[in-house]
Amino acid sequence: MRSIFEVLAEPHRRRILELLRVREHAAGELVDLLGIAQPTVSQHLKLLREHGLVVVRQDAQRRVYRLSPEPLRELEAWLAPYRVLWADRLSALSRHLDEMPD
């Protein structure tokens, strides 16, 4: 099984998550918004669903997808030390710039 990092590495899957962050969408709407073939969108949605990143519900003949942000906590935990690193470096840069003569 792929890691969440491998799943999120694909640009179309990231775009799907961006669209679902705003509001839920039917699969057909995602096809139109992404401008790629329906089978390709379905494959991306299946992988996102398998990793718990999206949830699907049936609405008559449509499948409607919404974002499930819980699995993104793994990514957030992985990024946390890097945020601290960058914050420290940016603070050091700011101090250095403040100490420079005009």
C-alpha positions as CSV (number, residue, x, y, z in Angstrom):
1,M,0.0,0.0,0.0
2,R,1.2,3.5,-0.8
3,S,2.1,6.0,1.9
4,I,0.1,9.2,2.3
5,F,3.1,11.0,0.8
6,E,3.0,8.9,-2.4
7,V,-0.8,9.5,-2.7
8,L,-0.4,13.3,-2.2
9,A,2.6,13.5,-4.6
10,E,0.3,13.3,-7.6
11,P,-0.9,16.7,-8.7
12,H,-4.4,15.7,-9.8
13,R,-5.1,14.1,-6.4
14,R,-3.9,17.3,-4.6
15,R,-6.2,19.3,-6.8
16,I,-9.1,17.0,-5.9
17,L,-8.4,17.6,-2.2
18,E,-8.2,21.4,-2.8
19,L,-11.6,21.3,-4.5
20,L,-13.1,19.2,-1.8
21,R,-11.7,21.5,0.9
22,V,-14.0,24.2,-0.3
23,R,-17.1,22.0,-0.6
24,E,-18.2,18.5,-1.5
25,H,-18.5,17.5,-5.2
26,A,-20.1,14.8,-7.3
27,A,-17.6,12.7,-9.3
28,G,-18.9,14.2,-12.5
29,E,-18.3,17.7,-11.3
30,L,-14.7,16.7,-10.5
31,V,-14.3,15.4,-14.0
32,D,-15.4,18.7,-15.4
33,L,-13.3,20.8,-13.0
34,L,-10.2,18.8,-13.6
35,G,-10.5,18.4,-17.3
36,I,-9.4,14.8,-17.3
37,A,-11.1,11.5,-18.3
38,Q,-13.7,10.1,-15.9
39,P,-11.8,6.7,-15.5
40,T,-8.7,8.6,-14.4
41,V,-10.7,10.7,-11.9
42,S,-12.3,7.5,-10.6
43,Q,-8.9,5.9,-10.1
44,H,-7.7,9.0,-8.1
45,L,-10.9,9.0,-6.0
46,K,-10.5,5.3,-5.3
47,L,-7.0,5.8,-4.0
48,L,-7.9,8.8,-2.0
49,R,-10.9,6.8,-0.5
50,E,-8.6,3.8,0.3
51,H,-6.3,6.2,2.3
52,G,-9.3,7.8,4.1
53,L,-8.7,11.2,2.6
54,V,-12.2,11.4,1.0
55,V,-15.5,10.0,2.0
56,V,-18.2,9.2,-0.5
57,R,-22.0,9.1,-0.2
58,Q,-24.6,8.1,-2.7
59,D,-27.1,10.8,-3.8
60,A,-29.6,9.2,-6.1
61,Q,-27.4,8.3,-9.2
62,R,-24.5,10.4,-8.1
63,R,-21.5,9.7,-5.9
64,V,-20.7,12.8,-3.8
65,Y,-17.3,13.1,-2.3
66,R,-16.1,15.2,0.7
67,L,-12.7,15.7,2.3
68,S,-11.8,13.7,5.4
69,P,-9.0,15.7,7.0
70,E,-8.0,13.2,9.7
71,P,-5.4,11.3,7.7
72,L,-3.6,14.6,7.0
73,R,-2.6,14.7,10.7
74,E,0.2,12.2,9.8
75,L,1.5,14.7,7.2
76,E,1.1,17.6,9.7
77,A,3.1,15.6,12.3
78,W,5.9,14.9,9.8
79,L,6.0,18.6,8.8
80,A,6.1,20.0,12.3
81,P,9.9,19.8,12.9
82,Y,10.5,21.5,9.5
83,R,8.2,24.4,10.4
84,V,10.2,24.9,13.6
85,L,13.4,24.8,11.5
86,W,12.2,27.4,9.1
87,A,10.8,29.6,11.8
88,D,14.2,29.6,13.5
89,R,16.0,30.4,10.3
90,L,13.6,33.1,9.4
91,S,13.9,34.6,12.8
92,A,17.7,34.6,12.5
93,L,17.5,36.2,9.1
94,S,15.2,38.9,10.5
95,R,17.6,39.6,13.3
96,H,20.5,39.8,10.9
97,L,18.6,42.2,8.7
98,D,17.7,44.4,11.7
99,E,21.4,44.5,12.7
100,M,22.6,45.6,9.2
101,P,23.6,49.2,8.8
102,D,21.2,51.3,6.6
